[in-house]
Amino acid sequence: MTKIIETPLNSLNGLILTWKSEWAFRLEVIVSVLIAPFVVFVQADKTSKMFVLFSFALVLITELLNTSLEKANDARTQQQEPLIKFSKDAASSAVFIALCLAGISLLNVFVF
C-alpha cells in the first residue's frame, strides 16, 4: 500500500521541483493552460483538437525528460565534456521538435 501512495507523490514532487527550477517548463505550462480552453471551444474537428492537446502534453513530457537528463549530467560533473554536451543538446532538440509539432497543430486548428 505504501508504494501506491509513494509513487504518485514522487511524480508530484518531480513536477513541483521542475516548476520551481525551470523557467522554460513554467512558460510551457502557462501557455498550455491559457491556450487549451480556446482549443476546446474553437470550431474544429475533434481529432485536430486532440492532436493539439496531445502535442502540448508531449512538450511537457519532453521538457521533463530534458530537465532530468540535464540534472543527472550536472550531478556527474560540472566540467565541459563533449558527450555530456551532446546528450544535453540532443534532449533540447527533442523539446524543440515537440514545440514545432505543437505550433503546427495550433496552426492547423486556428488557421487552416
Summary of the structure (lengths in Angstrom):
residues: 112
radius of gyration: 16.7
end to end distance: 49.8
largest distance: 51.6
contacts: 282
relative contact order: 0.12
helix: 88%
strand: 0%
